Amino acid sequence: MLKFADRLIKSVEDSDYPFYYYLFVFVFSIVVRNFLEVFAYGEIQISSWYAHLHYSTYYLALVTWFVVIISALTKQKINSVYKVVFTFIPVIIICPIIDLVALHAFDLKQTLGYLSPELHGAFFSKYFTFFGSSIGVNLNIQNFFKPNMGPSMGYRLEVLFVLIGFGFYFYSKTKNVFKTFNALLVSYTLIYFFCSTPYVISLITRPYSPQLVPYYLFLLFIGLVLIFVMRFPKQAKIVFKDFRWLRLGYFELLFIFGAVYGLTKGGVFKLSILYNGIFAMIAIAMAWKHAVVTNNMVDIEIDKISNPERPLFSESISQNFYSNLAWVVFAIALIYALYSSLLTFTFILIFMMNYFIYSAPPLRLKRVTVLSKLPIAVNSLLLVLLGAQYVGYDIMQIGWTIPVFILGAGTVILNIIDLKDYKGDKIAGIKTLPVVIGLKPAKFWMAVLVFLAYLFSFIFMKNNAAYFIVIGVGVLQFIAINRKNYSDTLVISLMLLSILIGISEKFI
């Protein structure tokens, strides 16, 4: 039996079919599983798109984490693991089939559901009794199939088959009974963790909120990040290092600032807002990474001079890989934005398009002196408005003062990002302000304009003490911009500090 399992696993691992073949099997299995559940339990309508989204995200997240854990425990490559997992994923069809047989052969209707605090009591007792099964405790078959007991008979048998299959796999890779047992324990714990999602959610939300899709989407995102790190460790290190975290922090803080501003204007905070807000922030991060990747691909010649540390100059990452990464983060940004809200989807799409026309031909607006930063200023305004809208503030009532300030100040202030690239832009003929009037005069006038923007920040401020602190930061900003050894990190850090002060003063 073990030899057969070894041969079977090896044959799957050695196959060279394209990834989308395995993905098709995965999608097929989910579709069939969801279809059969309609007839087995009758609790969802076949046309219920949210139910299908719920179950699909459940499986996507669960399988993703299985791939991560199996790879970590067995030291096998991600590619080999996903081949095995995706090949045998049709096992999830077993559950509704068994329950359908029980329904029609024995007239035993079951309810397939999560273990939840409202219905199933103690969390740990169910863990040690295989989802609360009455096997070995109460052999009354009617109790065993009793509705509201959570996982059905079919589900328990399905999990049993999965664990047996994993047992063969783990032993095949480790040849160690103790390691196999520990791996099975981890696998069962993961399944139980997903099956008991309401318990986990109840630790965050009381009373328990049935919003499970956001939870699985978040787990899925974390799992995908881990797979990326495990599959491409060298490239992942380079990609994360070049995330330009301070500039990402600028955009994330603008979103938070917008939400806080909206709350001061009559908005209302709800837990569902937090869920969707997290997805919006994930979308912002992915949209920003898309902008970074696009910029790096277009500015290769400039970066050879100004930013030789950029990823494309590393032997560990190729332009083809980088191009694929751009499409991946683009897709992730739009998917998570769309789930968050249609407005988020629209704003995030505009965000990425603005950065594209700023960086890339044929428009390449970064070549336009001073006004080149208008698309980035528009992005700043979009995120402030998006944050305000999340808490229920009607952004159509915001007036003209704040948008004009953000667009005007952003267009002026954001020219400081050209200081770092002065040498490369000059050689490439990019007519930035430092190139046109010289580096030293540009520093001075940029510092003056930045300080003026700080002076006009009273538009947002309601606390005098906080306003004067911001002015103090503006003075430091003036000095930092004019330093002989200009530090982009220092200047952006001071900018983030001023936004944080603006957020904090709303609570004073």
PyMOL commands that set and color helices and strands:
alter all, ss='L'
color gray80, all
select helices_A, chain A and resi 2-14+19-41+49-74+78-87+89-106+117-120+123-128+141-144+153-174+177-195+197-204+213-231+233-241+245-264+271-298+300-306+311-313+319-340+342-359+365-367+371-390+395-397+401-420+422-428+433-437+439-459+464-482+488-507
alter helices_A, ss='H'
color red, helices_A
deselect
rebuild
show_as cartoon
